[in-house]
């Protein structure tokens, strides 16, 4: 070996030793195990004031603990605010997180920002509410068409196939839509609309809610007389099962709340390991809960809460 080549080699070796002595760990080699690297996944709910999303956080954190090499960064706006949600999404892109899982308040509004994240090398998975026009890797949640069909058929069962309802049913032409309401993710607004709608349509046969706003609190359904107006609603978190037992609501559609957090985290972790999801749309399915099976459902729910 020539003297100059030897000097250069020794200099490089000394630099490496100095780096180690100073307490700075060398960068992991490209072939290092995925478990040696801690991934930071941002999980963004629609808002923090809706209790349904607390279970998604628990699910995400449980899955991260199971994986062992994932840190969950949970952040959302205090109330449903699409501008604030976009700002939060942009902040995580700027931070350079390893992956993002988001329940979109307005998918179209967030499409450009989601695409920006993907272009920056940050995979995005949507959950609960999708951004189908974006370049997100996958969506985990309810098939809205299938769920709507279930709600419609349950309404037809409760009303004997005729009456005034909140959706149009092609298979039951005797059932008529009277009005569609946008409550803007606000349970208080929801209670006000239910009360005013009941006064406007005293012969209303069924309310159908595509979200759980009417059953997140005990007082939203106080204006509904179950003897003449039935109620079908998404979501089964407490106090919804009690409202069903009391006869305030007749059918509940439960979603996979803990899996809202766990599944996107699992998908992101597998992406980091080079595994693509088998489909961009992953249907979570729903649980149909009625008086006939509410006790069984609640027993299963308690096990999920306990992590069993």
Beta strands, then each sheet from edge to edge (+ up, - down):
strand 1: 39-44
strand 2: 70-74
strand 3: 99-102
strand 4: 123-127
strand 5: 138-141
strand 6: 163-165
strand 7: 175-177
strand 8: 206-209
strand 9: 230-234
strand 10: 251-254
strand 11: 281-283
strand 12: 287-289
sheet 1: 2+ 1+ 3+ 4+ 5+ 11+
sheet 2: 6+ 7+
sheet 3: 8+ 9+ 10+ 12-
end
